[in-house]
């Protein structure tokens, strides 16, 4: 299981030198070149297969957060549950920051003296959902949010180990912080409609704590007397008669599990480091050959129902090109299992309906450093785009949807100097990646010129547009106003040369912009999958990024995992009551 310690693995640990990056890429390529020989070695010995229960009350496919929550809820209601996973659990949850969006008066909010209500949370989340789900589902999410968090806190350590809340806005909090403003709650227009409150709940631990989050859930699952877990089971189809009676899988031999895990580690880690998707594609190809040569078919039946929790499709380049083409070339965030194959099997076998398949979340964080939101975000022509103090996914979304993926953040020397000081100050709460990103933006991923005229030329912007934008912005700042209602804390004139423009293009060559898919199978208010004719598919449910959920239109940090908690428990309860 400890594959991240090997010389080949694509683990989540930070790479701090170009030499290490090049070594990692070379090791991956060498490993994949040798894969046919490794597979041949496996085939020389007799292959053994784990005994898998052939029938259970509930079958859950996918052992990330949504699958774990669904399995635990169904089992707690007296059902026998078989939880299948393509690898050995964790999914994208384990590789995430671990933040769970919860509110309405959670125990952590109360500990911090923060007043939050279901109604205020609903007013904010409704704006983010923006019609992707009925208001009744959004309200249900908010009404159950505090109690769902308490259920989760019984299984996962949320600390706090220091100050409960983070001071000010940040893309990700310090290790000691358990609660922070993880969305656009304090920015316009959201703050005009709902009272802001910090709702990003972060598990205790160092750096990205998705590992902490999943570890608690995994322990609860594997210790539950009514839950059985079967690893290395890849869904290939559904058993129907005429509703869904179970799933068809390909089970991998025990002797091949180690190589399968290593493929998952390499393929999941490659997108952030490799210049293209070739390593991901090779991992998929090797996996297919491994299941073909070292696997066997296995049908598993469900007496009450099947719950699909298999993630999105960001790692499937063909699906992204076809369904979410504006995100072509961006960096898939998650794990190799996010290939949409189980989702598409439902479409093929029971004519399941999908929705929001063109919606994704990408991120362009500019805070920290705290002086960056004081600048002006402009498009390729030099016209201002929106208020700069919003959540990073909101910035990326408008750049992608309305400005062809091109944007610049214009700063003056005072803003750049403050950012430099913040990035170099080792006593503050910046994480290592926030510090490195800030410095790279200040030194590499930018244009810097003595005049706006020279800056416009260097960035291929229209000089008159950029000049008019800066003059109009500075005029408003002088009287404490802003066309986009940016918070007063971030109002400062862009006036002191030299001027800098940080490249905010989503497809920039300097580094890739991460993204995940938000669309999936369409479900009703209980999590039951709907057919393309709008009728519930008997016996089939979905949760997490395999389904259209709370974050299916817009995403803020923690909203995906918050939805996994809500929708997973909802589906588990619904199936158990059948």
C-alpha positions in Angstrom: 0.0 0.0 0.0 2.9 2.4 0.6 3.6 3.0 -3.0 4.2 6.7 -2.7 7.6 5.9 -1.1 8.9 4.1 -4.2 11.1 5.8 -6.7 8.4 5.7 -9.4 5.3 6.7 -7.5 3.3 9.8 -8.4 2.6 10.8 -4.8 1.3 14.1 -3.5 4.5 15.2 -1.9 5.8 18.6 -3.2 8.6 18.6 -5.8 11.0 21.3 -4.9 13.6 21.2 -7.7 13.7 20.8 -11.5 16.1 17.9 -11.0 13.4 16.0 -9.0 10.8 16.8 -11.6 12.9 15.5 -14.4 13.8 12.4 -12.4 10.2 11.7 -11.7 9.1 12.0 -15.3 12.0 9.8 -16.4 11.1 7.2 -13.8 7.5 7.2 -15.0 8.5 6.7 -18.6 10.9 3.9 -17.7 8.3 2.2 -15.6 5.7 2.3 -18.4 8.2 1.0 -20.9 8.9 -2.0 -18.7 5.2 -2.7 -18.0 4.8 -5.5 -20.6 7.7 -7.4 -18.9 6.2 -6.9 -15.5 2.8 -8.2 -16.7 4.5 -11.2 -18.3 6.1 -12.0 -14.9 2.7 -11.9 -13.2 1.3 -14.3 -15.8 4.0 -16.9 -15.2 2.6 -17.8 -11.8 -0.8 -19.2 -10.9 -3.3 -16.4 -10.3 -5.5 -16.2 -7.3 -8.7 -14.1 -6.7 -10.2 -12.8 -3.5 -13.5 -14.3 -2.5 -16.2 -11.6 -3.2 -19.7 -11.8 -1.9 -22.0 -12.4 -4.9 -25.0 -10.7 -3.4 -25.8 -8.0 -0.8 -28.7 -5.8 0.2 -26.8 -2.8 -1.2 -23.9 -2.6 -3.6 -21.9 0.6 -3.6 -19.4 1.2 -6.4 -16.6 3.6 -5.6 -14.8 4.0 -2.3 -14.2 7.7 -1.9 -16.1 10.0 0.4 -19.5 9.6 -1.3 -19.2 5.8 -1.4 -18.0 5.6 2.2 -20.9 7.8 3.4 -23.4 5.8 1.4 -22.1 2.5 2.6 -22.0 3.6 6.3 -25.5 5.0 6.2 -27.1 1.9 4.6 -25.2 -0.4 7.0 -26.2 1.7 10.0 -29.8 1.1 8.9 -29.4 -2.6 9.0 -28.4 -3.5 5.4 -25.6 -5.7 4.3 -23.3 -3.7 2.0 -20.7 -4.7 -0.5 -18.4 -1.8 -1.4 -16.5 -2.2 -4.6 -13.5 -0.1 -5.7 -11.4 -0.1 -8.8 -8.2 0.3 -6.7 -8.0 0.2 -2.9 -10.1 3.1 -1.9 -9.5 6.8 -1.5 -10.4 8.1 -4.9 -10.1 11.8 -5.4 -11.0 12.4 -1.7 -7.7 11.2 -0.5 -5.8 13.4 -3.0 -7.8 16.5 -2.1 -7.4 19.3 0.4 -10.0 17.6 2.6 -12.1 20.7 3.1 -15.8 20.1 3.7 -18.3 22.9 3.1 -20.7 22.9 6.1 -22.7 25.5 7.9 -26.0 26.5 9.6 -24.4 26.3 13.0 -21.8 23.5 13.2 -20.0 22.7 16.4 -16.8 24.3 15.0 -18.7 27.5 14.0 -20.1 27.7 17.6 -16.7 27.0 19.1 -15.4 30.0 17.1 -18.3 32.2 18.2 -19.6 32.4 14.6 -23.3 32.9 14.1 -24.6 31.1 11.0 -28.1 30.0 10.1 -29.6 27.6 7.7 -31.4 30.4 5.9 -28.2 32.5 5.4 -26.4 29.4 4.2 -29.3 28.6 1.8 -29.3 32.2 0.4 -25.6 31.9 -0.4 -25.5 28.3 -1.7 -28.6 28.9 -3.9 -26.6 31.6 -5.8 -23.8 29.2 -6.4 -26.1 26.4 -7.5 -27.8 28.9 -9.9 -30.7 26.6 -10.9 -28.7 23.4 -11.5 -30.9 21.7 -8.8 -34.3 22.5 -7.4 -34.4 24.9 -4.4 -35.9 22.1 -2.3 -32.7 20.0 -2.7 -30.5 23.0 -2.0 -32.5 23.8 1.2 -32.3 20.1 2.2 -28.5 20.3 1.8 -28.4 23.3 4.1 -30.9 22.0 6.7 -28.9 18.8 7.1 -25.5 20.4 6.9 -24.8 20.9 10.6 -26.0 17.4 11.6 -24.1 15.8 8.7 -20.9 17.5 9.9 -21.4 16.2 13.4 -21.9 12.7 12.0 -18.6 13.2 10.1 -16.8 14.7 13.1 -17.6 11.5 15.0 -15.4 9.7 12.5 -12.8 12.3 11.4 -10.5 14.5 13.5 -11.2 18.2 12.8 -9.2 19.5 15.7 -8.7 22.4 16.0 -5.0 22.4 16.9 -4.7 26.2 17.0 -6.9 29.2 16.2 -10.2 27.8 14.9 -10.6 30.4 12.1 -8.2 32.0 9.6 -7.8 35.7 9.6 -8.9 37.2 6.2 -9.3 35.5 2.8 -7.0 32.7 1.7 -7.0 30.0 -1.0 -6.1 27.4 1.7 -5.5 27.8 5.4 -2.5 27.1 7.6 -2.1 23.7 9.2 -3.5 24.8 12.6 -6.7 26.3 11.2 -9.9 24.3 11.1 -12.4 26.8 9.7 -12.1 29.5 7.0 -13.9 31.5 4.3 -13.6 29.0 1.5 -15.8 30.6 -1.1 -17.0 34.1 -2.2 -19.1 34.8 0.8 -17.4 38.1 1.5 -17.3 39.3 -2.1 -20.0 41.0 -4.2 -22.6 40.1 -5.3 -22.9 37.3 -2.8 -22.4 39.4 0.3 -25.3 41.6 -0.8 -27.7 38.7 -0.6 -26.4 36.6 2.3 -24.6 37.3 5.6 -21.1 35.9 5.2 -19.8 33.1 7.4 -16.8 30.8 7.3 -18.0 27.3 6.2 -14.8 25.6 5.0 -14.1 22.9 7.6 -10.6 21.5 7.3 -9.6 18.2 9.0 -6.6 18.2 11.4 -3.2 17.5 9.9 -0.3 18.8 7.8 -0.8 20.5 4.4 -3.5 18.9 2.3 -5.7 16.8 4.7 -7.7 14.7 2.3 -5.7 11.8 3.7 -7.0 12.6 7.2 -10.5 12.8 5.9 -10.4 9.5 4.1 -8.5 7.7 6.8 -11.3 8.3 9.3 -14.0 7.2 6.9 -12.0 4.2 5.8 -11.5 3.0 9.4 -15.3 3.3 10.0 -16.1 1.4 6.8 -13.6 -1.5 7.3 -14.6 -1.9 10.9 -18.3 -2.0 10.2 -19.7 -5.6 10.7 -22.2 -5.2 7.9 -19.8 -3.8 5.2 -17.6 -5.9 3.0 -15.0 -4.2 0.8 -13.8 -5.7 -2.5 -10.7 -4.0 -4.1 -9.6 -4.1 -7.7 -13.1 -4.5 -9.1 -13.7 -2.5 -12.2 -17.3 -1.9 -13.3 -18.0 -2.9 -16.9 -21.8 -2.8 -17.0 -25.1 -3.2 -15.1 -27.2 -6.3 -14.4 -30.7 -5.4 -15.5 -34.1 -7.2 -15.3 -35.6 -4.8 -16.2 -34.4 -2.4 -13.5 -30.9 -2.5 -12.1 -30.3 -5.8 -10.2 -26.6 -5.5 -9.8 -23.3 -4.8 -11.5 -20.9 -6.5 -13.9 -17.3 -6.2 -13.0 -13.8 -7.4 -14.0 -11.9 -8.6 -10.9 -8.1 -8.4 -10.9 -5.9 -11.2 -9.6 -4.2 -10.6 -6.3 -0.8 -11.0 -7.9 -1.5 -8.0 -10.2 -2.7 -5.6 -7.5 0.7 -4.1 -6.8 1.2 -3.1 -10.4 -2.3 -1.8 -10.6 -1.8 0.4 -7.6 1.4 1.8 -9.1 -0.4 2.6 -12.4 -3.0 4.5 -10.3 -0.3 6.5 -8.5 1.6 7.4 -11.6 -1.5 8.2 -13.7 -3.1 10.3 -10.9 0.1 12.3 -10.3 1.2 12.8 -13.9 -1.1 15.6 -15.1 0.4 18.3 -12.9 4.0 17.5 -14.0 3.9 16.1 -17.5 3.6 18.4 -20.5 0.7 16.5 -22.0 -1.6 13.6 -21.3 0.6 10.9 -22.8 1.5 9.3 -19.4 -2.2 9.2 -18.4 -3.1 7.6 -21.7 -0.4 5.0 -21.3 -1.6 4.2 -17.8 -5.1 3.6 -19.1 -3.7 1.4 -21.8 -1.6 -0.7 -19.4 -4.5 -1.0 -17.0 -6.8 -2.3 -19.7 -4.2 -4.9 -20.7 -3.7 -5.9 -17.0 -7.5 -6.5 -16.5 -7.7 -8.4 -19.7 -4.8 -10.7 -19.0 -5.0 -11.0 -15.2 -8.7 -10.6 -14.5 -11.9 -12.5 -14.5 -15.6 -11.5 -14.9 -17.7 -11.2 -11.8 -21.4 -10.3 -11.4 -22.6 -8.9 -8.1 -26.3 -8.7 -7.3 -28.0 -6.1 -5.1 -31.3 -7.0 -3.3 -32.2 -3.4 -2.7 -30.2 -1.2 -5.0 -26.9 -0.1 -6.5 -25.3 3.3 -5.6 -22.7 4.6 -8.1 -20.0 6.8 -6.5 -17.3 6.6 -9.2 -16.3 10.2 -9.6 -16.3 12.5 -12.7 -14.6 12.3 -16.1 -11.7 14.9 -16.0 -9.1 12.2 -16.8 -11.0 11.1 -20.0 -9.6 13.4 -22.7 -12.1 12.2 -25.3 -15.1 12.9 -23.1 -13.8 16.3 -22.1 -13.1 17.2 -25.7 -16.6 16.2 -26.6 -18.6 17.5 -23.7 -16.6 20.3 -22.1 -14.4 21.5 -24.9 -13.6 24.9 -23.3 -11.5 23.0 -20.8 -9.3 21.2 -23.4 -5.7 21.2 -22.4 -6.2 22.0 -18.8 -4.9 19.8 -16.0 -7.3 17.2 -14.6 -7.5 17.2 -10.8 -8.4 14.1 -9.0 -7.4 10.5 -9.7 -7.1 8.1 -12.6 -10.5 6.6 -11.8 -12.2 9.8 -12.9 -12.7 8.6 -16.4 -16.5 8.5 -16.7 -16.6 4.9 -17.7 -19.1 3.8 -15.0 -21.3 6.8 -15.8 -21.3 6.0 -19.5 -22.1 2.4 -18.7 -25.3 3.6 -17.1 -26.2 5.7 -20.1 -25.6 2.6 -22.4 -27.3 0.0 -20.3 -30.4 1.8 -18.8 -30.5 5.0 -20.9 -29.6 7.1 -17.8 -29.9 10.9 -18.2 -26.9 13.2 -17.7 -26.8 16.9 -17.2 -24.3 19.8 -16.7 -21.7 17.8 -18.6 -20.2 21.1 -20.0 -19.7 22.5 -16.6 -16.3 22.2 -14.9 -14.4 24.0 -12.2 -11.0 25.5 -12.9 -9.0 27.6 -10.5 -7.0 30.9 -10.8 -6.2 31.8 -7.2 -4.6 35.3 -6.6 -5.0 35.5 -2.8 -2.5 35.2 -1.2 -0.6 37.4 -1.6 -3.1 39.8 -0.2 -2.1 42.7 -2.4 -2.9 40.9 -5.6 -6.7 41.4 -5.4 -5.9 45.2 -5.2 -4.9 45.0 -8.9 -7.1 45.1 -12.0 -8.1 41.9 -13.8 -8.3 42.6 -17.5 -9.0 40.7 -20.7 -6.8 40.4 -23.7 -7.8 43.8 -24.9 -7.2 45.6 -21.6 -10.8 45.9 -20.4 -11.7 45.0 -16.8 -13.4 41.7 -16.2 -14.8 41.7 -12.7 -14.1 42.3 -9.0 -10.8 40.7 -8.1 -11.7 39.6 -4.6 -13.8 36.6 -5.5 -13.0 32.9 -5.2 -10.4 31.5 -7.6 -12.9 29.3 -9.5 -15.1 32.3 -10.1 -12.2 34.1 -11.6 -11.3 31.2 -13.9 -14.9 30.6 -14.9 -15.5 34.1 -16.3 -12.1 34.0 -18.0 -13.0 30.7 -19.7 -16.6 31.3 -20.5 -16.5 35.0 -21.6 -12.9 35.9 -22.4 -11.5 33.0 -24.4 -9.3 31.9 -21.5 -7.1 35.0 -21.7 -6.6 37.5 -18.9 -3.9 39.6 -17.1 -3.7 40.9 -13.5 -2.3 44.4 -13.7 -0.4 45.6 -10.6 1.7 48.6 -9.7 5.1 48.6 -8.0 3.7 49.1 -4.5 1.4 46.0 -4.9 4.3 43.9 -6.2 6.6 45.1 -3.4 4.0 44.1 -0.7 3.5 40.8 -2.4 7.2 40.1 -2.5 7.5 40.9 1.2 4.6 38.6 2.1 6.0 35.7 0.0 9.4 36.0 1.6 8.1 36.4 5.2 8.6 32.9 6.8 6.7 33.9 9.9 3.3 34.2 8.2 0.8 31.4 7.5 1.4 30.9 3.7 1.7 27.3 2.7 4.8 26.3 0.7 2.8 26.2 -2.6 1.3 29.6 -2.0 4.7 31.0 -1.3 6.3 29.4 -4.4 3.3 30.4 -6.6 3.5 34.0 -5.5 7.3 34.2 -6.2 6.9 32.6 -9.6 4.2 35.0 -10.6 6.3 37.9 -9.5 9.5 36.8 -11.2 8.5 34.6 -14.2 4.8 34.4 -15.1 4.5 38.1 -15.9 5.4 41.1 -18.0 7.0 44.1 -16.3 7.5 47.5 -17.9 8.1 51.1 -16.9 4.9 52.5 -18.5 1.4 51.3 -19.3 2.2 51.9 -23.0 5.1 49.5 -22.8 3.0 47.0 -20.8 0.2 47.0 -23.3 2.6 46.3 -26.1 4.3 43.5 -24.1 0.9 41.8 -23.4 -0.5 42.5 -26.8 -3.3 44.6 -25.3 -5.0 47.6 -26.8 -3.3 50.6 -25.3 -6.3 52.9 -25.2 -8.4 50.3 -23.6 -5.8 49.5 -20.9 -5.2 53.2 -20.2 -8.9 54.0 -20.0 -9.4 51.0 -17.6 -6.7 52.1 -15.2 -7.7 55.7 -15.2 -11.4 54.9 -14.6 -10.4 52.4 -11.8 -8.1 54.9 -10.1 -10.7 57.7 -10.3 -13.3 55.5 -8.5 -10.7 54.3 -5.9 -10.0 57.9 -5.0 -13.6 58.3 -3.8 -13.9 54.8 -2.3 -16.0 53.3 -5.1 -15.8 50.4 -7.5 -17.9 49.4 -10.5 -17.9 45.8 -9.4 -18.3 46.6 -5.6 -14.9 45.2 -4.7 -14.3 45.2 -0.9 -12.8 48.4 0.4 -9.8 46.5 1.9 -8.7 45.8 -1.7 -9.2 49.3 -3.2 -5.9 50.9 -4.1 -4.7 52.9 -7.1 -2.6 51.3 -9.8 -0.3 54.3 -10.2 3.3 53.7 -9.2 5.7 52.4 -11.9 7.0 50.0 -12.9 3.8 48.2 -13.8 3.4 44.4 -13.8 0.9 42.1 -15.6 0.6 38.6 -14.2 -0.4 36.1 -16.9 -3.8 34.6 -15.9 -4.4 32.7 -19.1 -5.9 29.3 -18.3 -3.9 27.5 -21.0 -0.7 29.2 -20.3 2.5 27.3 -20.9 4.1 28.3 -17.6 1.9 26.0 -15.5 -1.3 24.2 -16.1 -4.7 25.3 -14.7 -6.3 22.4 -12.7 -9.9 21.5 -13.3 -12.5 18.9 -12.4 -15.8 18.0 -14.0 -19.1 18.9 -12.3 -21.7 17.2 -14.5 -23.0 13.7 -14.2 -26.0 11.4 -13.9 -29.2 13.2 -13.2 -31.0 12.2 -10.0 -34.2 13.0 -8.1 -34.4 14.4 -4.6 -33.5 11.0 -3.1 -30.4 10.3 -5.3 -32.2 7.9 -7.6 -30.9 8.1 -11.2 -33.4 9.3 -13.8 -33.7 7.9 -17.3 -33.5 10.1 -20.4 -37.3 10.1 -20.4 -37.3 11.6 -16.9 -38.5 8.5 -15.0 -36.6 7.0 -12.0 -34.4 4.0 -13.0 -35.4 1.2 -10.5 -32.5 0.1 -8.3 -30.0 2.7 -9.4 -28.7 5.6 -7.3 -25.7 8.0 -7.7 -23.8 10.4 -5.5 -20.6 12.5 -5.6 -19.2 13.7 -8.9 -20.8 10.8 -10.7 -24.1 12.7 -10.3 -25.4 16.2 -10.7 -24.9 17.6 -7.2 -24.8 20.8 -5.2 -21.6 22.0 -7.0 -22.8 21.1 -10.5 -22.9 24.7 -11.7 -20.3 26.6 -9.6 -17.7 25.3 -7.2 -16.2 26.7 -4.0 -13.7 24.9 -1.8 -15.3 22.1 0.2 -18.6 22.1 -1.8 -17.8 18.9 -3.6 -16.9 17.0 -0.5 -19.8 18.6 1.3 -22.1 17.3 -1.4 -20.4 13.8 -1.2 -21.3 13.8 2.5 -24.9 14.9 1.9 -25.7 12.9 -1.3 -23.9 9.8 -0.1 -25.8 9.6 3.1 -29.1 10.5 1.3 -28.6 7.7 -1.3 -27.7 5.2 1.4 -30.8 6.0 3.4 -33.1 5.9 0.4 -31.8 2.4 -0.7 -32.0 1.1 2.8 -35.6 2.0 3.1 -36.6 0.0 -0.1 
